[in-house]
Amino acid sequence: MAREELTRLTGNGNGACGEDDCPNVYRTASGSIVVQGDVSEAFTPPQGEGLVEIPESVLREAVRALGW
């Protein structure tokens, strides 16, 4: 799936992350949530899964964007 196919719920790509690669939350066409952030080493997830860290403020912005 290409990034262009996702609805970006957080940020505008014009801040300090000029490469459009800030921590972000996206929504897929099917309604799933995709989270982008720094890789976390908190624990080893099961094979095929990964862990990312994003700031609380990014999650709050996503919740507001979704109207939850």
Secondary structure, 3 states (H helix, E strand, C coil): CCHHHCEECCCCCCCCCCCCCCCEEEECCCCCEEEECEECCCCCCCCCCCCEECCHHHHHHHHHHHCC
